Amino acid sequence: MGPPIETPKGTRDWAGDDLALRNDVFDKIRKVFRLHDGAEIDTPLSHRQVWTKLIYDLDEQGGTPCALRYDLTVPFARLLAMSNVRTIKRFQIGKVYRRDQPSLEKGRMREFYQCDFDYAGQCDSMVPDAEVLCIAVEVLFGALQLDMKIKINHRLILDGLFSAVGVPATLLRPISSAVDKLDKLPWPEVEKEMVEKGLDVNVATKLGEYLQQAKETDTASALSALTSDPILSANPDIQKGVGEMELLMQYLKAYGIAEHVKFDLSLARGLDYYTGLIYEVIVPDLELPEKDMVVSVGSVAAGGRYDNLVSQFSKRSIPCVGISFGIDRILTVLKHLDAPEVEKLDTWIVIARFHCGAYGIAERMALARDMRLKQQISVGFDPKADKSPRKQIDAAAKRAKTLLYMERDNTVAGNMRFKLLTLPDKNLDNAELLGRSEVNDEIMRRRKELRDKEWKEEAGEYDIE
């Protein structure tokens, strides 16, 4: 007997309710992206450069060594470097791979989907940055109806703070990594890690004072404190960063989303390619007392400005800003919420035949083809011999919105009568009797009626007030 058949660690299959929920989330995110004039792209799963120790290397097969993509940002930067495009709003939904320790309960996988939206090109300061944050709110708070908070910071402010308190240049990234753990660890543990990495204890203490002061106040007060402090106000990077952040907050108020955003001086983000604004979207822990559990996924989206990444692939420099949504973590939360059931009906209509035997098979094929070509709707039918009416109706109700059933009747033209039943109603007495020539027109009328209803329901779907 061979080894057990199973998926590789950190991966999973998708089917049934989980797949329906995932596709529903994809559809809602795509809609928001397109409302913001985004153009969809797709890039290869593998790339040449190795950017991180968590990447999956691929064996060389007579060519350049490659690795599975770690994110969707680096491939986008490579695409910009290879093309003549200098300005674009793009989005991409695709799988990425990280050689990390997986946790299904927290939505942390080795193979997972990301949904990215990025703005590339020269533009007025903080304009695209504000729009990207607006997209984050419209996706998570609006379309997916999740409680969320966006933490923002600026690389210039953070690096300027490190410089002002005396963090050596050689320790900037290690100390930045330690600071980023403040949302998970108490300050004494973070301070201990800094000292162990070589930072003077007095410098660490001073740094901690500034970080704590900023965390205990609102965004406007925290930014104002940075410009009024006698030590920090002398640092040009901090002043420039604060100016951009204050401008950003003006734009966020114009978008009506400022209440969802808070300045967090301890937010550092782990990737080195960020050059300006950085942000992370947090979903609060979901307590489920009836299951005696707490769903904790933390960050469900993150991003920032990366103005120099394209220049690592070519001589051109194209400023960019973007955000990445972690779908698996979002799904982990949604599955535990009392959200409306996701529409899982992939088929618009099922054609059934009752008491016909082999009679009517060709007619059903002709009907199905007619609907698919003329109305562009999905049509299904059971290729097996007649089942009982009840079994056919029950099966149709699980996969379709409408049932058209054919029944032999020698008293009518064509020896076949047709009835249309709107599912999930299974009562045949409520079906509408139609002539063969009336079938397409009636289906078209019902489709329009259903579309009008759905449009009205969606009218307020993305209201974020």
Secondary structure, DSSP 4 states (H G I P E B T S, - for coil): --PPP-PPTT-----HHHHHHHHHHHHHHHHHHHHTT-EE----SEES----TT--EE--SSS--EEE-S-SHHHHHHHHHHSS--SEEEEEEEEEE--S--BGGGTB-SEEEEEEEEEES--STTHHHHHHHHHHHIIIIIIS----EEEEEEHHHHHHHHHHHT--GGGHHHHHHHHGGGGTS-HHHHHHHHHHTT--HHHHHHHHHHHHHHHTS-HHHHHHHHHHSTTGGG-HHHHHHHHHHHHHHHHHHHHT-GGGEEE-TT---S-TT--SEEEEEEEPPEEEGGGTEEE--EEEEEEEE-SSSGGGTSS----EEEEEEEHHHHHHHHTTS-PPPPP---EEEEEEEES-TTTTHHHHHHHHHHHHHHH---EE---SSP--HHHHHHHHHTTEEEEEEEEE-TTSGGGEEEEEEETT---GGGPEEE-GGGHHHHHHHHHHHHHHHHHHHHTTTT---
